[in-house]
Amino acid sequence: MHLSELTHPNQLHGLSIGQLEQIARQIREKHLQTVAASGGHLGPGLGVVELTLGLYQTLDLDHDKVIWDVGHQAYPHKLITGRYNQFHTLRQKDGIAGYLKRSESRFDHFGAGHASTSISAALGMALARDLKGETFKVVAIIGDGALTGGMALEAINHAGHLPKTNLMVVLNDNEMSISPNVGAISRYLNKMRLSPPMQFLSDNLEEQFKHLPFVGSSLSPELERLKGGMKRLAVPKVGAVIEELGFTYMGPVDGHNLEELIATFQQAHQIHGPVLVHVATVKGKGYELAEKDQVGYHAQSPFNLATGKPLPSSKPKPPSYSKVFAHTLVKLAENDPRIIGITAAMATGTGLDKLQAKLPNQYIDVGIAEQHAVTLAAGMACEGMRPVVAIYSTFLQRAYDQVIHDVCIQKLPVFFCMDRAGIVGADGPTHQGLYDIPYLRCIPNMVLMAPKDEAELQQMIVTGVNYTDGPIALRYPRGNGFGVPLMEEGWEPLPIGKAEVLRHGDDILMVGYGSMVHPALQTAEILSEHGMQATVVNARFAKPLDTDLLLPLARRIGRVVTLEEGQLMGGFGSAVAEALLDADIQVPVLRLGVPDVLVDHAEPNESMALLGLTPSQMADRIRDRFPVKSPTPIALS
């Protein structure tokens, strides 16, 4: 059977090990060809090919449900659930999503782009199943990196308290999330990784006891305790902990041995109550370059499959915002030992790996534990340190209570640096950084700022590190800057809450925030060609707003446009409109940004065009809303 013929995972049933191995090779080939051509997550999916095939051999996917944690490891799942012929559209506009998506396939039972959710969702489905009197199997597949997330541990704690609820958790243990895992849990798992498969000696012991006279099928309490004691001796140390939490532990199993995987999964399905199957895999399996560089090949832009090198760019690009952030923070930290960079398993993505390399004592990786990262920073701020929490906008959402409860209420000087703010592109709705302006603006004591370019980003990093009156948050976009000259020294903090006028005009006031300032200037140029002259303001701060500058301009010009790369409801434009209302300045306001819709996966420029946020589109929208003012007629004497 060829992979292209698989339209339903149940077609795997009855295939020989040799046939499954042939399909595994085809999955890896298609996976590599697709990601090399269009980019995407590479290492995670390559590592779970045999795990997927082995597990699906033992399930009836017309009824049973598999919940994949995060979802970027589920490319093999997509390829054997009827999406082979569309797989070349991976992460492209209107194409196959890079994560699981309930609306995309009936086999995608739960969507997720953030880690550590699978066990909770699977347990919820299992409990609902039992309440409805149904009998399908539920399996959660979670990586060891995601197991560092508190939500996964909360779910394990709950499931272990439900001995009658059948649930299988498959631990995909490859020692990695994006970067190598950190923490005690990872160290604990590594002690047993790739050990020979565990033989449950106590099960054999039970069979022997059953053949003793007067014992039969039941065991006395004493023998039950003996059985448990023997099992704890037989189960490795990590397994003993899982068993104490109420799970039956099986493993570790070689995650690339189909025969062993199938036998283990079949045995696990026979166990009543929660069971954890520990599977040892190699991230990037089958592609030597990815196996050797598991961090670099976690996700890739389009690349040459033979060499593994990125496809050459047509022209040199300015540095990315992430690189400018990292470079600036390292420079500042070299002169201030109080500066501590904190990441939640995103060292390479945020650029903090540069700080780790240069100043390891001023760098902390907490694992996939955003809530802990924020409260850890709060504790450090209490002791006079200058914690810098470098985190994607979408991931800071996971620590919202900590931002309010532990930082803002106590007015602690924690500096939040939110990378990937705005439209992020191919990762889709779970990763769009569109909500940080509304969800942070409403919290007392919080200061919000965003740079118009990479040089202003440097100034704002200096501003954030030096701000001691409470928490301060900085948002900046994914991708490259504008190529403006960077500063190497003489950085000065910006005055809090002060904007700047970049262009003067009497017909319309345009107030841009962050990444929309340059598009505002481009839009103003287009408007000028149509006889409309705009004043353009770089707001710099969404909170506090520079009302001393904005209100007189709005009152004089009489027509206001706000521009932001974020959710309009409660966003930057709302802040400006509220300020105008509070000052009783009743002028028309046009807010340009993201409406109340989910932004799907596509190239960022495609998404901006769909949202009507390109300069030419914005100029048309402004002209439709605000016609050119007619000149005042000259009175004849």
C-alpha positions in Angstrom: 0.0 0.0 0.0 1.2 3.5 -0.9 0.7 6.4 1.6 -1.4 8.2 -0.9 -4.0 5.4 -0.8 -4.5 5.9 2.9 -7.7 7.9 3.4 -8.7 6.4 6.8 -6.3 5.3 9.6 -8.2 2.0 10.1 -6.7 0.9 6.7 -3.5 0.3 8.7 -5.2 -2.6 10.5 -3.8 -6.0 9.4 -0.7 -4.6 7.7 2.6 -6.5 8.4 5.5 -4.9 10.2 7.3 -4.7 6.9 4.4 -2.9 5.3 4.2 -0.4 8.2 7.9 0.3 7.9 7.4 1.0 4.2 4.7 3.5 5.0 6.9 5.0 7.7 9.6 5.7 5.1 7.0 7.3 2.8 5.7 9.5 5.7 9.2 10.8 6.4 9.9 11.4 2.7 6.7 13.4 2.2 7.2 15.2 5.5 10.7 16.3 4.5 9.8 17.3 1.0 6.9 19.4 2.1 8.7 21.2 4.9 11.8 21.8 2.8 9.6 23.4 0.1 7.4 25.6 2.3 8.8 25.6 5.8 7.2 24.3 9.0 8.0 22.1 12.0 10.4 19.3 11.1 11.9 17.4 14.0 8.8 16.8 16.1 6.8 14.9 13.4 9.8 12.9 12.2 10.3 11.5 15.7 6.7 10.1 16.1 6.2 8.3 12.8 6.5 4.8 14.3 4.7 5.8 17.5 1.7 7.0 15.4 1.6 3.9 13.2 1.9 1.6 16.1 -0.7 3.3 18.2 -3.2 3.6 15.3 -2.8 -0.2 14.6 -4.4 -0.8 18.0 -7.3 1.7 17.8 -10.6 2.0 15.9 -10.4 5.6 14.8 -14.1 5.6 13.8 -14.8 5.6 17.6 -11.6 6.0 19.6 -10.1 9.5 20.1 -6.4 10.6 20.1 -5.5 14.0 21.5 -2.1 15.3 20.4 -0.4 17.8 22.6 0.6 21.0 20.8 -0.1 19.5 17.4 3.0 20.3 15.4 4.2 16.7 16.1 1.0 15.4 14.4 2.1 15.7 10.7 2.2 11.9 10.4 -1.3 11.8 11.8 -2.4 14.2 9.1 -0.8 12.2 6.4 -2.6 9.0 7.3 -6.0 10.6 7.9 -6.8 11.6 4.3 -4.7 14.7 3.9 -1.8 13.4 1.8 -3.0 15.0 -1.4 -3.3 18.4 0.2 -0.3 18.2 2.4 1.8 20.3 0.0 -0.3 23.3 1.1 0.9 23.0 4.7 0.7 26.3 6.6 -0.3 28.2 3.5 -3.3 30.3 3.0 -6.4 28.1 2.7 -4.2 25.1 3.1 -3.5 22.4 5.7 -3.0 23.9 9.2 0.3 23.5 11.0 -1.5 22.4 14.1 -4.5 20.2 14.7 -7.8 21.9 13.8 -11.2 20.4 14.7 -12.8 22.0 11.6 -10.1 20.5 9.3 -10.7 16.8 10.0 -13.0 14.5 12.0 -9.8 12.8 13.2 -8.6 16.1 14.8 -10.4 15.7 18.1 -8.8 18.7 19.9 -6.9 21.7 18.5 -3.9 23.1 20.3 -0.9 25.3 19.5 0.1 25.8 23.2 1.7 22.9 25.1 0.4 20.9 28.1 -3.3 20.8 27.3 -3.7 17.2 26.0 -4.2 15.3 29.2 -6.8 17.7 30.5 -8.8 17.5 27.3 -8.5 13.7 27.0 -9.6 13.3 30.6 -12.6 15.5 30.0 -13.6 13.4 27.0 -13.1 10.2 29.0 -15.3 11.5 31.8 -18.0 12.6 29.3 -17.8 9.1 27.8 -18.4 7.4 31.1 -21.2 9.7 32.0 -22.9 8.9 28.7 -22.3 5.1 29.0 -20.1 4.9 26.0 -17.0 2.7 25.6 -14.5 4.4 23.2 -10.8 4.6 24.1 -9.1 8.0 24.7 -5.4 8.5 24.3 -3.4 11.7 25.0 0.1 12.0 23.4 2.3 14.5 25.2 6.0 15.3 24.9 8.3 15.3 27.8 8.8 19.1 27.2 5.1 19.7 27.6 5.1 17.6 30.8 7.0 20.5 32.4 3.8 22.6 32.1 1.9 22.8 35.3 -1.4 22.1 33.5 -0.2 18.7 32.5 0.8 17.9 36.1 -2.6 19.1 37.3 -4.3 16.8 34.9 -2.2 13.8 36.0 -3.0 14.6 39.6 -6.7 14.5 38.8 -6.6 11.5 36.5 -4.7 9.5 39.1 -7.6 10.1 41.5 -10.0 8.4 39.1 -9.1 4.6 39.2 -12.2 3.6 37.3 -11.7 6.1 34.4 -9.9 4.4 31.5 -7.4 6.8 30.0 -4.0 6.2 28.2 -1.3 8.8 28.3 1.6 8.3 25.8 4.7 10.1 26.9 6.8 10.9 23.8 10.1 11.3 25.5 12.8 12.8 23.3 14.6 15.0 25.8 13.4 18.1 23.9 10.7 20.7 23.6 12.2 23.3 21.2 15.4 23.5 23.1 16.7 20.8 25.5 14.4 20.4 28.4 15.3 21.7 31.8 14.3 20.9 35.3 14.0 18.0 37.7 11.3 16.2 35.7 13.5 16.1 32.7 16.4 14.9 34.7 14.2 12.2 36.3 13.0 10.9 32.9 16.5 10.9 31.5 17.6 8.4 34.2 15.5 5.7 32.6 15.5 6.7 29.0 16.3 3.9 26.5 16.5 1.3 29.2 15.3 -2.2 28.3 11.5 -2.5 28.3 10.2 -3.1 31.8 8.8 -6.5 32.6 6.1 -6.3 35.2 7.5 -9.0 37.5 4.6 -8.6 39.9 2.1 -9.6 37.2 4.0 -12.9 36.7 4.1 -13.2 40.5 0.4 -12.9 40.7 -0.1 -15.7 38.1 2.1 -17.9 40.2 0.1 -17.1 43.4 -3.2 -17.9 41.7 -2.1 -21.5 41.3 -1.5 -22.0 45.0 -4.1 -24.0 46.9 -6.8 -21.9 48.7 -5.8 -18.8 46.8 -7.4 -19.2 43.3 -8.4 -16.0 41.6 -8.4 -13.8 44.7 -5.3 -12.5 46.6 -5.2 -11.9 50.3 -4.5 -8.4 51.5 -1.0 -9.5 52.5 -0.2 -10.9 49.1 -1.6 -7.8 47.4 0.8 -5.7 49.5 3.6 -8.2 48.5 2.6 -7.8 44.8 2.7 -4.0 45.1 6.1 -4.1 46.8 7.5 -6.4 44.1 6.1 -4.1 41.5 7.8 -1.0 43.0 11.1 -2.9 42.9 10.6 -3.9 39.3 9.3 -0.5 38.0 12.1 2.0 37.5 12.3 5.0 39.7 10.4 7.3 37.3 7.7 4.7 36.9 7.4 4.3 40.7 6.5 8.0 40.9 3.9 7.6 38.2 2.5 4.6 39.9 2.2 6.4 43.2 0.2 9.1 41.4 -2.4 6.4 40.5 -1.3 5.5 37.0 -0.1 2.1 35.7 3.3 2.7 34.2 4.7 0.9 31.2 8.0 1.5 29.6 10.3 2.9 28.5 9.6 1.5 25.1 11.8 2.0 22.0 9.7 4.5 20.0 11.1 3.3 16.7 10.4 -0.4 17.1 7.0 -1.0 15.6 6.7 -4.5 16.9 7.5 -3.5 20.5 5.2 -0.4 20.2 2.2 -2.4 19.0 2.6 -5.1 21.7 2.9 -2.5 24.4 -0.1 -0.5 23.3 -2.2 -3.7 23.0 -1.3 -4.6 26.6 -2.0 -1.0 27.8 -5.5 -1.1 26.3 -6.3 -4.1 28.6 -5.5 -2.2 31.8 -8.3 -0.6 33.7 -7.9 2.9 34.9 -5.3 5.5 33.9 -2.1 4.1 32.3 1.0 5.9 31.1 3.1 4.4 28.3 6.7 5.9 28.3 8.0 5.9 24.7 11.6 6.9 24.0 12.0 8.6 20.6 14.6 10.6 18.7 13.5 14.1 17.5 14.2 14.4 13.8 14.5 10.6 13.3 15.4 9.6 9.8 17.0 12.9 8.7 20.6 12.9 10.0 21.0 16.7 10.0 17.8 17.0 12.2 19.0 14.3 14.5 22.3 16.1 15.1 20.8 19.6 15.5 17.5 19.0 17.2 17.1 22.7 18.2 17.9 24.1 14.7 15.6 21.7 12.9 12.7 21.9 15.3 11.2 24.2 12.7 12.6 25.5 9.5 12.1 28.0 6.8 12.3 26.6 3.3 15.6 24.8 2.9 17.8 22.6 0.6 17.0 19.0 1.5 20.4 17.7 0.5 22.4 20.3 2.5 19.9 21.3 5.1 20.8 24.9 4.5 18.2 27.7 4.2 17.3 28.7 0.6 19.3 31.8 -0.3 17.5 35.1 0.1 17.2 37.4 -2.9 18.8 40.3 -0.9 20.3 40.9 2.5 17.7 41.7 5.2 17.9 44.0 8.2 18.3 42.2 11.5 15.2 40.7 13.1 13.6 42.4 16.1 14.4 39.3 18.2 18.1 39.7 17.3 18.1 43.4 18.1 16.4 42.7 21.4 19.0 40.0 22.3 21.9 42.1 21.3 20.7 45.1 23.3 19.8 43.1 26.4 23.2 41.4 26.5 24.9 44.8 26.2 22.9 46.2 29.1 23.3 43.0 31.2 27.0 43.1 30.9 27.0 46.4 32.9 24.2 45.5 35.3 24.3 42.1 37.1 20.8 42.8 38.4 19.3 42.2 34.9 18.0 38.6 34.7 16.6 37.2 31.4 13.8 34.7 32.0 12.3 32.4 29.3 9.7 29.6 29.3 11.5 27.1 27.0 11.8 29.7 24.2 15.5 30.6 24.4 16.2 30.5 20.7 12.8 32.1 19.7 13.2 35.0 22.0 16.9 35.4 21.4 17.8 34.8 25.1 20.1 32.0 24.0 22.6 34.9 23.3 22.3 35.9 26.9 22.7 32.3 28.0 25.9 32.0 26.0 27.4 35.3 27.2 26.1 35.6 30.8 24.8 32.2 31.9 24.4 33.4 35.5 21.9 36.0 34.4 19.8 33.6 32.4 16.9 31.4 33.6 14.9 28.8 31.6 11.9 27.5 33.6 10.6 25.1 31.0 7.1 25.3 29.5 5.8 27.1 32.7 4.7 30.6 31.9 2.8 31.1 35.1 5.9 30.2 37.1 8.1 32.4 35.0 6.0 35.5 35.8 5.7 34.9 39.5 9.4 33.9 39.7 10.2 37.3 38.1 7.9 38.9 40.7 9.9 37.3 43.5 13.2 38.4 42.0 11.8 42.0 41.7 11.0 42.0 45.4 14.7 41.5 46.0 15.9 44.3 43.9 16.7 42.4 40.7 15.7 43.6 37.2 13.8 40.6 35.8 13.1 40.6 32.0 10.5 38.1 31.0 11.0 37.4 27.3 7.9 35.7 26.1 5.7 35.5 23.0 2.6 37.6 23.2 0.4 34.5 22.7 2.2 32.7 25.5 1.9 35.5 28.1 -1.9 34.9 27.9 -1.2 31.7 29.8 0.1 33.6 32.8 -2.6 36.3 32.9 -3.6 35.8 36.6 0.0 36.0 37.6 0.5 39.2 35.7 -2.5 40.7 37.6 -2.2 39.0 41.0 1.5 38.7 41.5 2.9 41.6 39.6 0.5 44.5 38.9 -1.4 44.5 42.2 1.9 44.6 44.0 3.3 47.2 41.6 6.5 45.2 41.1 9.1 46.3 38.5 8.9 43.3 36.1 9.8 44.0 32.5 7.7 42.0 30.0 9.2 41.8 26.5 6.5 40.3 24.1 8.0 39.0 20.9 5.7 37.9 18.0 3.2 40.7 18.8 0.7 41.1 15.9 0.2 38.9 12.8 2.6 35.9 13.0 1.7 34.1 9.8 1.7 30.4 9.2 1.2 29.3 12.8 -2.4 30.5 12.7 -5.0 31.5 15.3 -3.3 29.9 18.3 -0.1 32.0 17.8 -1.3 35.4 16.6 -0.2 38.0 19.0 -3.3 40.1 18.7 -4.7 40.4 22.2 -1.9 41.7 24.5 -2.9 45.4 24.1 -6.5 44.8 25.3 -5.6 42.3 28.0 -2.8 44.3 29.5 -4.2 47.8 29.0 -7.0 47.2 31.5 -4.7 46.3 34.4 -3.9 49.1 36.8 -0.2 50.0 37.3 0.8 48.5 33.9 2.8 50.6 31.3 2.5 49.6 27.6 4.9 50.6 24.8 5.7 49.5 21.2 8.5 50.7 18.9 8.2 52.1 15.4 11.5 50.4 14.3 14.4 48.5 15.6 16.4 51.5 16.9 13.4 52.6 19.0 13.2 49.0 20.2 16.7 49.6 21.7 15.5 52.7 23.4 12.5 51.0 24.9 14.6 48.1 26.2 16.7 50.7 28.1 13.4 52.3 29.2 12.0 49.1 30.5 15.1 48.0 32.4 15.4 51.4 34.1 11.7 51.8 35.0 11.2 51.1 38.7 7.7 52.4 39.4 6.0 49.1 38.5 5.5 46.7 35.7 6.1 47.7 32.1 5.4 45.7 28.9 7.0 46.1 25.4 5.5 44.5 22.3 7.4 44.0 19.0 6.6 42.1 15.9 7.9 38.9 14.3 10.4 39.4 11.5 12.9 41.9 10.3 13.3 45.6 11.1 13.5 48.4 8.6 17.3 48.7 8.4 17.6 51.9 10.4 20.9 52.5 12.0 21.3 50.9 15.4 22.9 52.5 18.5 25.8 50.8 20.2 26.1 53.2 23.1 24.6 56.3 24.6 21.2 54.8 25.0 18.8 57.0 26.9 15.4 55.9 28.3 12.3 57.5 26.8 10.1 59.7 28.9 7.1 57.5 30.0 3.9 58.3 28.1 5.4 60.7 25.5 4.6 60.4 21.8 6.3 62.1 18.8 5.0 63.9 15.7 6.5 62.5 12.5 4.6 64.4 9.9 2.4 67.6 9.8 -0.9 68.1 8.0 -4.2 69.9 8.7 -6.7 67.4 7.2 -6.5 64.4 9.3 -4.7 63.1 12.5 -3.2 59.6 12.1 -2.0 58.0 15.4 0.1 54.8 14.8 1.2 52.4 17.4 4.3 50.2 17.1 4.5 48.2 13.9 1.8 50.4 12.3 3.7 53.6 12.4 5.6 53.1 9.2 2.5 52.0 7.4 0.8 55.1 8.7 3.5 57.2 7.1 3.1 55.3 3.8 -0.6 55.8 4.0 -0.2 59.5 4.6 2.0 59.8 1.4 -0.8 58.1 -0.6 -3.4 60.5 0.9 -1.2 63.5 0.0 -1.4 62.4 -3.7 -5.2 62.8 -3.3 -5.0 66.2 -1.7 -5.3 65.1 1.9 -2.5 66.2 4.3 -2.1 64.2 7.5 -0.4 64.7 10.8 1.2 61.4 11.8 2.0 60.6 15.4 4.1 57.8 16.7 2.2 57.1 19.9 5.0 55.0 21.5 2.9 54.3 24.5 -0.6 52.8 24.6 -0.7 53.4 28.4 -0.3 56.1 29.5 -1.4 57.9 26.4 0.2 61.2 25.6 -3.1 63.2 25.9 -1.2 66.5 26.2 -0.1 66.0 22.6 -3.1 64.1 21.2 -6.1 66.0 22.5 -5.2 69.5 21.2 -4.3 67.9 17.8 -7.6 66.1 17.7 -9.6 69.2 18.7 -7.8 71.3 16.0 -7.9 68.8 13.1 -11.2 67.3 13.9 -10.8 63.9 12.2 -8.8 61.0 13.9 -7.5 57.7 12.6 -5.8 55.1 14.8 -3.7 52.3 13.4 -2.7 49.1 15.3 -1.6 45.5 14.6 -3.9 44.0 17.2 -7.5 43.4 18.3 -9.6 46.5 17.9 -12.0 45.6 20.8 -10.4 47.2 23.8 -7.2 47.9 21.9 -5.1 51.0 21.2 -7.8 52.7 19.1 -10.2 52.2 21.9 -7.8 53.9 24.3 -7.6 57.0 22.0 -11.4 57.0 21.6 -11.9 56.8 25.4 -9.5 59.6 26.0 -11.4 61.8 23.5 -14.7 61.0 25.1 -13.4 61.7 28.6 -12.2 65.1 27.4 -15.5 65.8 25.8 -13.9 66.1 22.3 -16.6 64.8 20.0 -14.8 64.2 16.7 -15.2 61.2 14.3 -12.7 58.4 14.9 -11.7 55.6 12.4 -10.0 52.7 14.1 -7.9 50.5 11.8 -6.8 47.1 13.2 -8.0 43.5 13.5 -11.8 43.2 13.8 -13.6 40.6 15.9 -12.4 37.6 13.8 -9.8 34.8 14.1 -6.9 35.3 11.8 -6.0 32.0 10.1 -2.7 30.7 8.9 -1.2 32.6 5.9 1.8 34.8 5.1 1.6 38.0 7.2 1.2 40.2 4.1 -1.7 38.0 2.9 -3.4 38.4 6.3 -2.8 42.1 6.3 -4.4 42.4 2.9 -7.4 40.2 4.0 -7.9 42.6 6.9 -7.6 45.7 4.8 -4.5 46.9 6.5 -2.1 47.6 3.6 -1.2 51.3 3.1 -3.2 51.5 -0.1 -6.3 49.8 1.4 -6.1 52.0 4.5 -5.8 55.1 2.3 -9.0 54.1 0.5 -10.8 53.4 3.8 -9.8 56.8 5.1 -10.9 58.6 2.0 -14.2 56.8 2.0 -14.8 57.8 5.7 -13.3 61.3 5.4 -13.8 63.0 2.0 -11.3 65.8 1.1 -12.3 69.0 2.7 -13.7 71.5 0.3 -11.7 74.7 0.1 -13.3 77.7 1.9 -14.9 79.9 -0.8 -13.3 83.4 -1.2 -15.8 86.1 -0.5 -16.1 88.7 -3.4 -16.2 92.3 -2.4 
